[in-house]
Amino acid sequence: MNKHGLKLIGVIFAGLLATGCETSGPTTKTFSYVRLPGVDRTSAFSAAVDAMRENHDIATIDRDQWVLHSVPQETEEEAATPRVGDLVGIPRTVRRVVTAYVTGDDQNAEAWCRVAIERNESNEHNLFIHDMQQDDTATATPADREAATTTEQNSVWRTLRRDKRAERELLDKVREMTTGK
């Protein structure tokens, strides 16, 4: 590759870094969605709020961004794959986190939903965090050792998968509430 080709790649890469890769909303790779032809955005959002309230406690309702977030629902699960805590019988905590968006305009709304299944990996994280520091010098401050924060702030959650059936059920409720179908 010649000198000008490398410069062009560098300029393109710098442009991507400057603009970022974040999209302005949900995508079909990370959310399920339903089109609501003839339904205005406000009605669709109200239906999404009502549909989410049937099975979930709502943490936030942002009417400016047209987004809802549920309170995480925690449960215990049997380990599908062996993990560090399984050897000593530490129960595995998982949670469901529901996020819903409404997009579109006054004639054709779209409802988007994601139900993320997340596993608490705080035990594993705490077990190995000090092995990543490359030395044995005791330089960690109390904040580095979690003394200055809450348990919730120190929790490490990893998304395992999506519950597409639950996403579809919530979206079907929104469709039924708005279109009667």
Backbone as numpy.savetxt, mean C-alpha at the origin, in Angstrom:
# Nx Ny Nz CAx CAy CAz Cx Cy Cz
30.11 2.16 -28.31 29.26 3.33 -28.31 30.15 4.56 -28.31
29.77 5.54 -29.09 30.60 6.73 -29.20 30.33 7.71 -28.05
31.11 8.76 -28.05 31.07 9.77 -26.98 29.71 10.47 -26.91
29.12 10.78 -28.06 27.83 11.48 -28.08 26.70 10.58 -27.58
26.80 9.29 -27.88 25.79 8.34 -27.40 25.78 8.25 -25.88
26.97 8.24 -25.29 27.07 8.20 -23.83 26.52 9.48 -23.20
26.79 10.62 -23.84 26.26 11.88 -23.33 24.74 11.89 -23.38
24.19 11.38 -24.48 22.74 11.33 -24.63 22.11 10.45 -23.56
22.70 9.30 -23.30 22.20 8.41 -22.25 22.28 9.11 -20.90
23.37 9.83 -20.65 23.52 10.56 -19.39 22.46 11.63 -19.22
22.15 12.36 -20.29 21.12 13.40 -20.23 19.75 12.78 -19.98
19.44 11.68 -20.66 18.15 11.01 -20.45 18.04 10.50 -19.02
19.10 9.88 -18.51 19.10 9.38 -17.14 18.92 10.51 -16.14
19.62 11.62 -16.34 19.48 12.78 -15.44 18.06 13.33 -15.50
17.46 13.34 -16.68 16.08 13.81 -16.80 15.11 12.92 -16.06
15.32 11.61 -16.12 14.46 10.68 -15.38 14.61 10.88 -13.88
15.83 11.08 -13.43 16.06 11.32 -12.00 15.39 12.61 -11.54
15.44 13.63 -12.37 14.87 14.92 -12.00 13.35 14.88 -11.98
12.75 14.18 -12.92 11.28 14.16 -13.00 10.67 13.07 -12.15
11.38 12.00 -11.89 10.85 10.90 -11.09 10.00 9.98 -11.94
9.61 8.87 -11.33 8.83 7.87 -12.05 7.44 7.71 -11.45
7.08 8.52 -10.51 5.80 8.38 -9.82 4.65 8.78 -10.75
3.60 7.99 -10.71 2.42 8.31 -11.50 1.48 9.15 -10.66
0.48 9.72 -11.29 -0.42 10.61 -10.58 -1.65 9.90 -10.05
-1.57 8.64 -9.79 -2.71 7.92 -9.26 -2.52 6.42 -9.39
-3.60 5.68 -9.19 -3.51 4.22 -9.24 -3.27 3.73 -10.67
-2.67 2.57 -10.79 -2.45 1.95 -12.09 -3.06 0.55 -12.08
-3.26 -0.01 -13.25 -3.86 -1.34 -13.34 -2.91 -2.43 -12.85
-1.64 -2.13 -12.67 -0.71 -3.11 -12.13 -0.84 -3.25 -10.62
-1.29 -2.20 -9.96 -1.33 -2.23 -8.49 -2.73 -2.12 -7.91
-3.73 -1.87 -8.72 -5.11 -1.72 -8.26 -6.06 -2.45 -9.20
-7.19 -2.90 -8.65 -8.31 -3.35 -9.48 -9.21 -2.14 -9.68
-9.96 -2.12 -10.78 -10.83 -0.97 -11.00 -12.10 -1.37 -11.72
-13.09 -0.50 -11.64 -14.34 -0.68 -12.35 -14.74 0.66 -12.95
-15.19 0.62 -14.19 -15.69 1.83 -14.85 -17.16 1.99 -14.49
-17.55 3.23 -14.27 -18.93 3.54 -13.89 -19.49 4.57 -14.87
-19.86 4.13 -16.08 -20.37 5.08 -17.08 -21.67 5.72 -16.63
-21.75 7.03 -16.83 -22.95 7.77 -16.45 -23.02 8.14 -14.98
-21.99 7.79 -14.21 -21.96 8.08 -12.77 -20.97 9.21 -12.52
-21.39 10.22 -11.76 -20.47 11.32 -11.46 -19.50 10.91 -10.36
-18.40 11.63 -10.30 -17.31 11.30 -9.38 -17.75 11.41 -7.91
-18.55 12.40 -7.58 -19.00 12.59 -6.20 -19.85 11.42 -5.73
-20.78 10.97 -6.57 -21.62 9.82 -6.21 -20.79 8.56 -6.06
-19.82 8.38 -6.95 -18.96 7.20 -6.88 -18.13 7.23 -5.60
-17.65 8.41 -5.21 -16.85 8.51 -4.00 -17.70 8.20 -2.76
-18.91 8.73 -2.72 -19.82 8.44 -1.60 -20.11 6.95 -1.51
-20.31 6.31 -2.66 -20.56 4.86 -2.68 -19.33 4.10 -2.21
-18.14 4.56 -2.58 -16.90 3.91 -2.13 -16.76 4.01 -0.61
-17.10 5.17 -0.06 -17.05 5.35 1.40 -18.02 4.36 2.07
-19.25 4.30 1.58 -20.26 3.40 2.16 -19.85 1.93 2.01
-19.32 1.56 0.85 -18.91 0.18 0.62 -17.75 -0.21 1.53
-16.80 0.71 1.72 -15.68 0.39 2.59 -16.12 0.28 4.05
-17.06 1.11 4.45 -17.53 1.09 5.85 -18.23 -0.21 6.21
-18.73 -0.95 5.23 -19.43 -2.20 5.53 -18.51 -3.22 6.19
-17.24 -3.27 5.80 -16.33 -4.29 6.34 -15.05 -3.76 6.95
-14.82 -2.45 6.85 -13.55 -1.89 7.31 -13.79 -0.58 8.04
-12.93 -0.31 9.02 -12.92 1.00 9.65 -12.08 1.92 8.78
-12.58 3.12 8.55 -11.88 4.06 7.68 -10.93 4.92 8.50
-9.67 4.97 8.09 -8.67 5.78 8.78 -8.70 7.21 8.26
-8.71 7.38 6.94 -8.72 8.72 6.36 -9.65 8.78 5.15
-10.31 9.91 5.03 -11.11 10.23 3.85 -10.60 11.56 3.34
-9.99 11.55 2.17 -9.45 12.77 1.57 -10.29 13.13 0.35
-11.23 14.03 0.55 -12.14 14.41 -0.54 -11.45 15.27 -1.60
-10.34 15.90 -1.25 -9.59 16.68 -2.24 -8.85 15.77 -3.23
-8.30 14.67 -2.72 -7.56 13.73 -3.56 -8.41 12.54 -4.00
-9.65 12.46 -3.51 -10.58 11.38 -3.85 -10.02 10.01 -3.44
-9.48 9.92 -2.22 -8.87 8.68 -1.77 -9.33 8.33 -0.36
-9.44 7.02 -0.10 -9.81 6.48 1.22 -8.73 5.50 1.65
-8.45 5.47 2.94 -7.54 4.48 3.50 -8.22 3.84 4.70
-8.11 2.53 4.80 -8.71 1.84 5.94 -7.72 1.79 7.10
-8.26 1.51 8.28 -7.43 1.19 9.43 -6.93 -0.23 9.18
-5.64 -0.50 9.33 -5.14 -1.86 9.11 -5.82 -2.86 10.06
-6.25 -4.00 9.51 -6.88 -5.06 10.30 -5.86 -6.17 10.48
-5.43 -6.38 11.73 -4.40 -7.37 12.01 -5.01 -8.71 12.41
-4.37 -9.81 11.96 -4.75 -11.17 12.33 -3.48 -12.00 12.46
-3.63 -13.21 12.99 -2.52 -14.15 13.08 -2.67 -15.16 11.94
-1.55 -15.65 11.42 -1.62 -16.65 10.35 -0.61 -17.75 10.60
-0.89 -18.90 10.01 0.06 -20.00 9.99 1.13 -19.67 8.95
2.34 -20.03 9.23 3.44 -19.73 8.31 3.38 -20.64 7.10
3.31 -20.05 5.92 3.32 -20.82 4.68 4.75 -21.22 4.31
5.70 -20.38 4.67 7.10 -20.67 4.42 7.86 -20.50 5.73
8.88 -21.31 5.98 9.62 -21.19 7.24 10.33 -19.84 7.35
10.25 -19.26 8.52 10.90 -17.98 8.80 11.65 -18.10 10.12
12.41 -17.08 10.45 13.24 -17.09 11.65 12.41 -17.36 12.91
11.30 -16.66 13.08 10.51 -16.80 14.30 9.79 -18.12 14.43
9.66 -18.88 13.35 8.93 -20.14 13.40 9.62 -21.17 14.28
10.93 -21.10 14.40 11.67 -22.06 15.20 11.36 -21.95 16.68
11.04 -20.76 17.14 10.76 -20.56 18.56 9.28 -20.29 18.81
8.45 -20.44 17.80 7.01 -20.32 17.98 6.46 -18.91 18.05
7.12 -17.95 17.46 6.61 -16.58 17.45 5.46 -16.51 16.45
4.28 -16.05 16.88 3.16 -15.99 15.94 3.41 -14.95 14.84
2.92 -15.24 13.67 3.09 -14.34 12.52 1.87 -13.44 12.42
2.10 -12.14 12.46 1.02 -11.17 12.36 0.96 -10.64 10.93
-0.24 -10.69 10.36 -0.48 -10.10 9.04 -1.59 -9.08 9.18
-1.66 -8.17 8.22 -2.74 -7.19 8.25 -3.21 -6.91 6.82
-4.44 -6.44 6.75 -5.03 -6.01 5.48 -5.12 -4.49 5.53
-4.68 -3.87 4.45 -4.78 -2.42 4.32 -5.52 -2.13 3.02
-6.66 -1.45 3.12 -7.48 -1.17 1.95 -7.30 0.29 1.56
-7.07 0.51 0.27 -6.98 1.85 -0.30 -7.94 1.92 -1.48
-8.73 2.98 -1.54 -9.67 3.16 -2.66 -9.53 4.57 -3.21
-9.54 4.68 -4.52 -9.50 5.96 -5.23 -10.74 6.07 -6.11
-11.14 7.28 -6.40 -12.15 7.52 -7.43 -11.56 8.53 -8.40
-11.57 8.18 -9.68 -11.06 9.06 -10.72 -12.17 9.31 -11.74
-11.88 10.11 -12.72 -12.85 10.37 -13.77 -13.39 11.78 -13.71
-14.60 11.96 -14.27 -15.21 13.28 -14.33 -16.68 13.19 -13.92
-17.47 14.20 -14.28 -18.87 14.24 -13.87 -19.76 13.30 -14.67
-19.24 12.66 -15.69 -20.05 11.75 -16.50 -19.61 10.29 -16.41
-18.32 10.07 -16.21 -17.78 8.71 -16.23 -16.73 8.55 -15.14
-17.14 8.04 -14.01 -16.22 7.83 -12.90 -15.59 6.44 -13.00
-14.47 6.28 -12.33 -13.83 4.98 -12.17 -13.48 4.81 -10.71
-13.78 3.63 -10.17 -13.43 3.31 -8.78 -12.25 2.34 -8.81
-11.26 2.62 -7.99 -10.04 1.81 -7.91 -9.90 1.29 -6.49
-9.42 0.06 -6.33 -9.29 -0.51 -5.00 -8.05 -1.40 -4.94
-7.40 -1.35 -3.79 -6.27 -2.24 -3.51 -6.40 -2.74 -2.08
-6.34 -4.05 -1.91 -6.32 -4.67 -0.59 -4.97 -5.36 -0.46
-4.08 -4.75 0.30 -2.72 -5.28 0.46 -2.67 -6.17 1.70
-2.07 -7.34 1.55 -1.81 -8.23 2.67 -0.35 -8.02 3.04
-0.12 -7.55 4.26 1.24 -7.24 4.71 1.60 -8.11 5.91
2.86 -8.50 5.99 3.35 -9.31 7.11 4.27 -8.47 7.97
4.12 -8.61 9.29 4.98 -7.91 10.23 6.31 -8.64 10.29
7.36 -7.95 9.90 8.70 -8.54 9.92 9.61 -7.81 10.89
9.03 -7.23 11.92 9.82 -6.48 12.90 10.83 -7.37 13.62
10.43 -8.61 13.97 11.36 -9.50 14.68 12.59 -9.80 13.83
12.37 -10.15 12.57 13.48 -10.44 11.68 14.34 -9.20 11.46
13.68 -8.06 11.28 14.40 -6.80 11.07 15.29 -6.48 12.27
14.73 -6.59 13.47 15.50 -6.27 14.67 16.64 -7.26 14.90
16.42 -8.51 14.51 17.44 -9.53 14.69 18.68 -9.26 13.83
18.46 -8.79 12.62 19.58 -8.64 11.68 20.03 -7.20 11.46
19.37 -6.22 12.04 19.70 -4.82 11.76 21.15 -4.47 12.13
21.64 -5.04 13.22 23.00 -4.69 13.66 24.07 -5.40 12.83
23.71 -6.48 12.15 24.67 -7.17 11.29 24.99 -6.38 10.03
24.18 -5.39 9.72 24.39 -4.63 8.49 25.32 -3.44 8.69
25.80 -3.22 9.89 26.57 -2.01 10.17 28.06 -2.14 9.88
28.57 -3.30 9.60 29.95 -3.53 9.17 31.01 -3.32 10.26
30.64 -2.94 11.46 31.64 -2.82 12.52 30.97 -3.02 13.88
31.78 -3.15 14.91 31.26 -3.39 16.25 31.34 -2.16 17.15
31.62 -1.01 16.59 31.73 0.20 17.38 30.35 0.61 17.89
30.27 0.86 19.18 28.99 1.23 19.80 28.73 2.72 19.59
28.25 3.10 18.42 28.01 4.51 18.13 26.53 4.81 17.96
25.66 3.83 18.15 24.23 4.04 17.94 23.64 4.90 19.05
22.88 5.89 18.65 22.18 6.75 19.62 20.91 6.04 20.08
20.27 6.53 21.15 19.01 5.91 21.57 17.96 5.89 20.46
17.92 6.93 19.65 16.97 6.94 18.54 17.29 5.85 17.52
18.58 5.59 17.31 18.97 4.52 16.40 18.57 3.16 16.95
18.53 3.05 18.29 18.16 1.79 18.93 16.68 1.74 19.28
15.86 2.61 18.71 14.41 2.62 18.85 13.91 3.18 20.18
14.76 3.77 21.00 14.32 4.26 22.30 13.46 5.51 22.20
13.63 6.29 21.17 12.93 7.57 21.09 11.69 7.51 20.19
11.24 6.32 19.84 10.09 6.19 18.94 9.07 5.22 19.51
7.90 5.19 18.88 6.83 4.29 19.34 6.96 2.92 18.68
6.25 1.96 19.23 6.24 0.62 18.66 5.72 0.63 17.23
4.66 1.41 16.99 4.08 1.50 15.65 5.09 2.06 14.65
5.86 3.06 15.06 6.87 3.63 14.17 7.98 2.63 13.87
8.26 1.75 14.81 9.34 0.78 14.63 8.90 -0.49 13.91
7.60 -0.64 13.67 7.10 -1.83 13.00 7.55 -1.85 11.54
7.96 -3.03 11.11 8.38 -3.22 9.72 7.36 -4.15 9.07
6.66 -3.63 8.06 5.64 -4.40 7.34 6.08 -4.59 5.91
5.94 -5.81 5.40 6.28 -6.12 4.01 5.03 -6.60 3.30
4.76 -6.02 2.15 3.60 -6.44 1.37 3.87 -7.80 0.76
2.99 -8.76 1.07 3.11 -10.11 0.54 2.40 -10.26 -0.80
1.16 -9.78 -0.82 0.34 -9.97 -2.01 -0.87 -9.06 -1.92
-1.70 -9.12 -2.94 -2.98 -8.41 -2.93 -4.10 -9.44 -2.78
-5.17 -9.03 -2.14 -6.37 -9.87 -2.05 -7.32 -9.38 -3.14
-7.18 -9.95 -4.33 -7.96 -9.48 -5.47 -9.44 -9.81 -5.34
-9.76 -10.88 -4.62 -11.17 -11.20 -4.40 -11.84 -10.11 -3.57
-11.17 -9.67 -2.51 -11.73 -8.59 -1.67 -11.82 -7.28 -2.46
-10.83 -7.02 -3.31 -10.89 -5.83 -4.16 -12.12 -5.86 -5.06
-12.33 -7.02 -5.69 -13.47 -7.18 -6.61 -14.79 -7.02 -5.86
-14.88 -7.59 -4.65 -16.12 -7.49 -3.86 -16.43 -6.04 -3.53
-15.43 -5.28 -3.12 -15.67 -3.87 -2.79 -16.08 -3.09 -4.03
-15.42 -3.34 -5.14 -15.77 -2.64 -6.38 -17.16 -3.02 -6.88
-17.53 -4.29 -6.70 -18.88 -4.71 -7.08 -19.94 -4.00 -6.24
-19.65 -3.79 -4.96 -20.57 -3.04 -4.10 -20.71 -1.60 -4.57
-19.59 -0.99 -4.95 -19.63 0.39 -5.45 -20.47 0.45 -6.72
-20.26 -0.50 -7.63 -21.03 -0.52 -8.87 -22.52 -0.70 -8.58
-22.84 -1.62 -7.68 -24.24 -1.86 -7.34 -24.89 -0.63 -6.71
-24.16 0.05 -5.84 -24.70 1.25 -5.18 -24.91 2.41 -6.16
-24.09 2.48 -7.19 -24.18 3.62 -8.11 -25.03 3.36 -9.34
-25.01 2.12 -9.83 -25.73 1.83 -11.07 -26.91 0.89 -10.88
-26.99 0.24 -9.71 -28.07 -0.71 -9.47 -27.86 -2.05 -10.14
-26.70 -2.26 -10.74 -26.42 -3.53 -11.46 -25.44 -4.38 -10.70
